[in-house]
Amino acid sequence: MILRSVAELPLKKGDRVLVRVDYNIPVNEDGLITDDARIKGTKDTLLYLLNKGAVPVIISHWGRPQGDPHPDMSLARVVPELQKVLFHRVNFLAQPFSEATKASVAASKSDEIFLLENLRFHDGERHNDIEFAKALATYGDYYVNDAFPVSHRKQASVSALPSLYKDPAAGFSLLREVDYFSKLIHAPEKPFVVIIGGSKIEDKVRSLRFLLDKVDEVLIGGASAFTVLRARGYDVGYSLVDEDLIDEIDDIADSEKVKLPTDFVAAPSYAEPDKSQVVLADDFPDGLQGFDIGPQSRKAFSGSISHAKTVLWFGPLGAYEERAFSEGSLEVAKTVVEATRKGATTVTGGGDSLAMLSSFGLKDDVTHASIGGGACLKFMEGQDLPGLVPLIKER
């Protein structure tokens, strides 16, 4: 898949460029941004446009406001952080389709940047409304998608809007994402090891099936492991299990490529880490829940990873936010980092993985830490993403 790059657009001074980004980023209870990776990811595209004399008109969403304005979901909170990243003033437009906004964008000059308010304050965004897309298109001579995390969604600013342009293009962040994941599918260096974690395996099943023939080994941890263990006939105490999937994943559970933990760190509940103990997978006590992979499993997983030339990792291997349950994810993360230093290509996907690596201070020590979540998984299922198809050069 070869996408048209923003660098190929014949930009002239003063051209307005609609840039679809994903600034749907985590905040704490006080509304303060806790992870600015998605903002920093768009920096090179926005600075490139400014250096070309173009006027970026940034569009994004935040949360799920269901078509109505919500002050707590306003993109206004992004402005200070974005200005800090770009070292540039950003004009925030709270009423995207007001006459004042139209006049401001129409009168824009080189070196100006605009950010429109949350697209999902309008029903037309979620419904992929072509009329809503046409209204947005009046603000841009060109369109650039630099929002890989939402490129699997059939929504107006992602799917309908680029269809209105002759040469819609991809931003540099999106190009990097597609390049790495394409190589994983089509030309991974062997041995290729996939690590699956997180609380749910349901959203990873299709990706696993697509990848099984391409990989050498799949290491499954986190709560995802318990559903597969149940499918193999194990008792897992009170551990989190997706009961509806047990009878549907025989192909995964039976695969010789799939390696599961042989021991766990378990406790009566997440709130009782002081009562944690190591238990064996084949002798799991009824009154406990698993919250991390155990010492034997860490060693076995790390052994597989240390020999890998390509590693793809989705999701933590335990409830790492609690220190007592963090050792499995941390030890494996350190092994992945060491494999990177030895020349392996290591890619992590999803917001949970990014948050985990950030908490360990290791986010910048893997080959590529993707900012995509659902888009990564859809891409790794071999699907065509609605936001990418319009950007393909040969279309």
C-alpha positions as CSV (number, residue, x, y, z in Angstrom):
1,M,0.0,0.0,0.0
2,I,1.6,3.2,-1.2
3,L,0.0,6.4,0.2
4,R,0.3,9.9,-1.2
5,S,2.5,11.9,1.2
6,V,1.9,15.5,2.3
7,A,5.4,16.1,0.9
8,E,4.0,15.5,-2.6
9,L,1.3,18.2,-2.5
10,P,2.1,21.2,-4.7
11,L,1.6,23.7,-1.9
12,K,1.8,27.4,-2.4
13,K,2.1,30.2,0.1
14,G,-1.2,30.8,1.8
15,D,-2.8,27.5,0.8
16,R,-5.1,26.2,3.5
17,V,-4.7,22.6,4.5
18,L,-7.3,20.7,6.5
19,V,-5.3,18.4,8.8
20,R,-7.3,15.6,10.5
21,V,-5.5,14.7,13.7
22,D,-6.5,12.6,16.7
23,Y,-6.2,14.8,19.9
24,N,-8.5,12.5,21.8
25,I,-5.9,12.2,24.6
26,P,-6.0,11.1,28.2
27,V,-6.6,13.6,31.0
28,N,-6.7,13.3,34.8
29,E,-9.5,14.1,37.2
30,D,-8.5,17.8,37.1
31,G,-8.8,17.8,33.3
32,L,-5.0,18.1,32.8
33,I,-3.4,16.2,29.9
34,T,-1.4,13.2,31.1
35,D,0.0,12.0,27.8
36,D,0.8,14.3,24.9
37,A,2.2,11.6,22.5
38,R,-0.6,12.2,19.9
39,I,0.1,15.9,19.9
40,K,3.8,15.4,19.5
41,G,3.1,12.9,16.8
42,T,1.6,15.6,14.5
43,K,4.5,18.1,15.1
44,D,6.5,17.3,12.0
45,T,3.5,17.5,9.6
46,L,2.3,20.8,11.0
47,L,5.8,22.4,11.0
48,Y,6.3,21.1,7.4
49,L,3.1,22.9,6.3
50,L,4.1,26.1,8.1
51,N,7.6,26.0,6.5
52,K,5.9,25.7,3.2
53,G,3.9,28.9,3.9
54,A,0.6,26.9,4.1
55,V,-2.1,27.5,6.7
56,P,-2.9,24.4,8.8
57,V,-6.6,24.1,9.8
58,I,-6.6,21.3,12.3
59,I,-9.7,19.2,12.9
60,S,-10.2,16.5,15.6
61,H,-12.6,14.9,18.0
62,W,-12.6,14.4,21.8
63,G,-14.6,11.7,23.6
64,R,-18.1,10.7,22.7
65,P,-20.4,13.8,23.0
66,Q,-23.1,12.2,20.8
67,G,-23.6,15.3,18.7
68,D,-24.0,17.9,21.4
69,P,-21.6,20.4,22.8
70,H,-20.0,19.4,26.2
71,P,-17.6,21.9,27.8
72,D,-15.7,19.1,29.4
73,M,-14.9,17.7,26.0
74,S,-13.8,20.9,24.4
75,L,-10.6,20.9,22.4
76,A,-9.7,24.2,24.0
77,R,-7.7,22.4,26.5
78,V,-5.3,21.1,23.8
79,V,-4.3,24.6,22.7
80,P,-1.7,25.4,25.5
81,E,0.0,22.0,25.0
82,L,-0.1,22.3,21.2
83,Q,1.4,25.8,21.3
84,K,4.2,24.5,23.6
85,V,5.0,21.7,21.2
86,L,5.0,23.9,18.1
87,F,6.4,27.1,19.7
88,H,3.7,28.8,17.7
89,R,0.4,30.6,18.5
90,V,-2.7,28.6,17.7
91,N,-6.1,30.2,16.9
92,F,-8.9,28.2,18.5
93,L,-12.3,28.5,16.7
94,A,-15.0,27.6,19.2
95,Q,-17.9,27.9,16.6
96,P,-16.6,26.1,13.5
97,F,-19.4,27.1,11.2
98,S,-20.1,30.6,12.3
99,E,-19.7,33.6,10.0
100,A,-16.9,34.9,12.1
101,T,-15.0,31.6,11.8
102,K,-15.6,31.5,8.0
103,A,-14.2,35.0,7.8
104,S,-11.2,34.3,9.9
105,V,-10.1,31.3,7.9
106,A,-10.9,33.0,4.6
107,A,-8.6,35.9,5.6
108,S,-5.9,33.7,6.9
109,K,-2.2,34.4,6.1
110,S,0.9,32.3,6.1
111,D,2.2,31.4,9.5
112,E,-1.2,31.1,11.0
113,I,-2.6,27.9,12.5
114,F,-6.3,27.2,13.3
115,L,-7.9,24.5,15.5
116,L,-11.6,23.8,15.1
117,E,-13.8,22.8,18.0
118,N,-14.6,19.1,18.6
119,L,-16.0,17.6,15.4
120,R,-18.2,15.2,17.4
121,F,-20.3,18.1,18.7
122,H,-22.0,17.6,15.4
123,D,-24.0,14.5,14.4
124,G,-22.7,14.7,10.9
125,E,-19.3,13.6,11.9
126,R,-20.3,10.2,13.4
127,H,-22.9,9.6,10.6
128,N,-20.3,10.1,7.8
129,D,-22.6,12.9,6.5
130,I,-21.3,14.1,3.1
131,E,-23.0,17.5,3.7
132,F,-21.1,17.9,6.9
133,A,-17.9,16.9,5.0
134,K,-18.6,19.5,2.3
135,A,-19.0,22.2,5.0
136,L,-15.6,21.3,6.4
137,A,-14.1,21.2,2.9
138,T,-14.7,24.9,2.5
139,Y,-11.8,25.5,4.9
140,G,-9.1,23.7,3.0
141,D,-7.5,23.7,-0.4
142,Y,-5.9,20.4,0.5
143,Y,-6.7,17.5,2.9
144,V,-4.2,15.6,5.0
145,N,-4.9,12.7,7.3
146,D,-2.5,12.4,10.1
147,A,-4.8,10.5,12.4
148,F,-4.0,6.8,12.2
149,P,-5.8,6.0,15.5
150,V,-9.2,6.8,13.9
151,S,-8.5,5.7,10.3
152,H,-10.5,2.6,10.8
153,R,-13.7,4.6,11.4
154,K,-16.1,5.5,8.7
155,Q,-16.8,9.0,9.8
156,A,-17.1,12.3,7.9
157,S,-13.7,13.8,8.5
158,V,-12.0,10.5,8.0
159,S,-13.9,8.9,5.1
160,A,-16.2,11.3,3.3
161,L,-14.0,14.4,3.5
162,P,-11.0,13.1,1.6
163,S,-13.3,11.9,-1.2
164,L,-14.0,15.6,-2.0
165,Y,-10.3,16.2,-2.9
166,K,-8.4,15.2,-6.0
167,D,-5.2,14.4,-4.1
168,P,-5.9,13.7,-0.4
169,A,-2.6,12.9,1.4
170,A,-1.2,11.3,4.5
171,G,0.8,13.1,7.2
172,F,4.1,11.9,8.4
173,S,2.8,10.3,11.5
174,L,0.3,8.2,9.6
175,L,2.9,7.3,7.0
176,R,5.2,6.0,9.8
177,E,2.4,3.9,11.3
178,V,1.4,2.3,8.0
179,D,5.0,1.7,7.0
180,Y,5.8,-0.3,10.2
181,F,2.6,-2.3,10.3
182,S,2.9,-3.1,6.5
183,K,6.4,-4.5,7.1
184,L,5.1,-6.7,9.9
185,I,2.5,-8.2,7.6
186,H,4.5,-8.5,4.4
187,A,8.2,-8.7,5.3
188,P,8.9,-9.4,9.0
189,E,12.3,-10.6,9.8
190,K,12.2,-14.0,11.5
191,P,11.8,-15.2,14.2
192,F,8.6,-13.1,14.6
193,V,7.1,-13.1,18.1
194,V,3.7,-11.5,18.9
195,I,2.8,-10.7,22.5
196,I,-0.8,-10.4,23.4
197,G,-2.0,-8.9,26.7
198,G,-4.7,-6.6,28.0
199,S,-8.0,-7.4,29.7
200,K,-9.9,-8.5,26.6
201,I,-8.9,-11.0,23.9
202,E,-12.1,-10.6,21.9
203,D,-10.8,-7.5,20.0
204,K,-7.6,-9.3,19.1
205,V,-8.9,-12.6,17.9
206,R,-9.2,-11.7,14.2
207,S,-5.7,-10.2,14.2
208,L,-4.4,-13.4,15.9
209,R,-6.0,-15.6,13.2
210,F,-4.6,-13.4,10.4
211,L,-1.1,-13.4,11.9
212,L,-0.8,-17.1,13.0
213,D,0.6,-18.3,9.7
214,K,3.0,-15.4,9.6
215,V,4.5,-15.6,13.1
216,D,6.8,-18.1,14.9
217,E,5.4,-17.7,18.3
218,V,2.5,-16.0,20.2
219,L,2.9,-15.2,23.9
220,I,-0.4,-14.5,25.6
221,G,-0.6,-12.9,29.0
222,G,-2.8,-10.4,30.9
223,A,-6.4,-11.3,31.4
224,S,-6.5,-12.5,27.8
225,A,-4.6,-15.6,28.9
226,F,-7.4,-16.8,31.1
227,T,-9.9,-17.2,28.3
228,V,-7.4,-19.2,26.3
229,L,-6.5,-21.3,29.4
230,R,-10.2,-22.1,29.9
231,A,-10.5,-23.1,26.3
232,R,-7.7,-25.5,27.0
233,G,-9.6,-26.9,29.9
234,Y,-7.8,-25.2,32.9
235,D,-9.5,-23.8,36.0
236,V,-8.5,-20.2,36.6
237,G,-10.2,-19.3,39.9
238,Y,-12.0,-16.0,39.8
239,S,-9.8,-14.6,37.0
240,L,-11.4,-12.6,34.3
241,V,-12.7,-14.8,31.5
242,D,-14.7,-14.0,28.4
243,E,-17.2,-16.9,28.6
244,D,-18.7,-16.2,25.2
245,L,-15.4,-16.8,23.4
246,I,-14.4,-20.1,25.0
247,D,-16.0,-22.2,22.3
248,E,-15.0,-19.9,19.5
249,I,-11.2,-19.9,19.9
250,D,-10.3,-23.6,19.6
251,D,-8.0,-22.8,16.6
252,I,-6.0,-20.4,18.8
253,A,-6.0,-22.5,21.9
254,D,-4.9,-25.6,20.0
255,S,-2.1,-23.8,18.0
256,E,1.4,-25.0,18.9
257,K,2.6,-21.5,18.3
258,V,0.6,-20.1,21.2
259,K,2.5,-20.1,24.5
260,L,0.6,-19.4,27.7
261,P,1.8,-18.5,31.2
262,T,2.6,-21.5,33.5
263,D,2.3,-19.4,36.6
264,F,0.7,-16.2,37.9
265,V,0.7,-13.7,40.6
266,A,-2.7,-14.0,42.1
267,A,-4.7,-12.3,44.9
268,P,-8.2,-12.3,46.3
269,S,-8.8,-9.0,44.6
270,Y,-7.0,-6.1,42.9
271,A,-7.5,-4.1,46.1
272,E,-5.5,-6.7,48.2
273,P,-2.0,-6.8,46.6
274,D,-0.6,-7.5,50.1
275,K,-2.2,-10.9,49.9
276,S,-0.7,-11.8,46.5
277,Q,1.0,-15.1,45.9
278,V,2.5,-17.1,43.0
279,V,0.3,-19.9,41.8
280,L,0.6,-22.5,39.0
281,A,-1.6,-22.4,36.0
282,D,-2.4,-26.1,36.4
283,D,-3.2,-25.7,40.2
284,F,-5.0,-22.4,40.4
285,P,-6.8,-21.8,43.7
286,D,-10.6,-21.2,43.6
287,G,-10.6,-18.1,45.7
288,L,-8.0,-16.1,43.8
289,Q,-7.7,-14.0,40.6
290,G,-4.7,-13.7,38.4
291,F,-3.2,-10.2,38.0
292,D,0.2,-10.8,36.5
293,I,2.3,-13.5,34.9
294,G,4.6,-15.3,37.4
295,P,8.4,-15.7,37.5
296,Q,8.5,-18.9,35.4
297,S,6.4,-17.3,32.7
298,R,8.5,-14.1,32.7
299,K,11.6,-16.2,32.2
300,A,10.0,-18.2,29.4
301,F,8.5,-15.2,27.6
302,S,11.8,-13.3,27.9
303,G,13.7,-16.3,26.4
304,S,11.4,-16.3,23.3
305,I,11.7,-12.5,22.9
306,S,15.5,-12.5,23.3
307,H,15.9,-14.6,20.1
308,A,13.3,-12.6,18.1
309,K,14.2,-10.4,15.1
310,T,10.7,-8.9,15.0
311,V,8.3,-8.3,18.0
312,L,4.8,-7.0,18.0
313,W,3.2,-6.3,21.4
314,F,-0.5,-5.5,22.1
315,G,-1.4,-4.9,25.8
316,P,0.1,-5.2,29.3
317,L,0.7,-8.6,30.7
318,G,-0.8,-7.7,34.1
319,A,-2.4,-5.0,36.1
320,Y,0.8,-3.0,36.0
321,E,-0.7,0.1,37.6
322,E,-0.4,-1.7,41.0
323,R,3.3,-2.3,41.8
324,A,2.7,-5.8,43.1
325,F,1.3,-6.8,39.7
326,S,3.8,-4.9,37.5
327,E,6.8,-7.2,37.4
328,G,5.7,-9.3,34.5
329,S,5.1,-6.4,32.2
330,L,8.2,-4.6,33.3
331,E,10.5,-7.6,32.9
332,V,9.1,-8.4,29.4
333,A,9.4,-4.7,28.5
334,K,13.0,-4.6,29.5
335,T,13.6,-7.7,27.4
336,V,11.9,-6.1,24.4
337,V,14.1,-3.0,24.8
338,E,17.2,-5.2,25.0
339,A,16.1,-7.0,21.8
340,T,15.7,-3.5,20.2
341,R,19.2,-2.6,21.1
342,K,20.5,-5.8,19.5
343,G,18.8,-4.9,16.2
344,A,15.3,-6.4,16.4
345,T,12.3,-4.4,15.1
346,T,10.0,-3.9,18.0
347,V,6.5,-2.4,17.6
348,T,3.9,-1.8,20.3
349,G,0.3,-1.0,19.5
350,G,-2.6,0.6,21.4
351,G,-3.0,3.2,24.0
352,D,-2.7,0.7,26.9
353,S,0.7,-0.4,25.7
354,L,1.8,3.2,25.2
355,A,0.7,4.1,28.7
356,M,2.5,1.1,30.2
357,L,5.8,1.8,28.4
358,S,5.5,5.5,29.4
359,S,5.0,4.5,33.1
360,F,8.2,2.4,32.9
361,G,10.1,5.2,31.2
362,L,10.6,3.0,28.1
363,K,8.4,4.5,25.5
364,D,11.3,5.8,23.4
365,D,13.3,2.6,23.7
366,V,11.4,0.4,21.2
367,T,11.5,0.8,17.5
368,H,8.0,2.1,17.2
369,A,5.4,2.9,19.8
370,S,2.2,3.2,17.9
371,I,-0.4,5.8,19.0
372,G,-3.1,3.7,17.3
373,G,-5.4,1.3,19.1
374,G,-8.4,-0.1,17.2
375,A,-6.8,1.0,13.9
376,C,-3.7,-1.2,14.6
377,L,-5.8,-4.2,15.2
378,K,-7.9,-3.6,12.1
379,F,-4.8,-3.1,10.0
380,M,-3.3,-6.3,11.4
381,E,-6.5,-8.2,10.4
382,G,-5.6,-7.3,6.8
383,Q,-8.6,-5.0,6.4
384,D,-8.8,-1.9,4.2
385,L,-9.2,1.1,6.5
386,P,-11.8,3.7,5.4
387,G,-9.4,6.6,6.2
388,L,-6.5,5.1,4.2
389,V,-8.2,3.9,1.0
390,P,-8.7,7.5,-0.3
391,L,-5.0,8.2,0.2
392,I,-3.7,5.3,-2.0
393,K,-1.8,6.7,-4.9
394,E,-3.0,4.2,-7.5
395,R,-6.7,4.7,-6.8
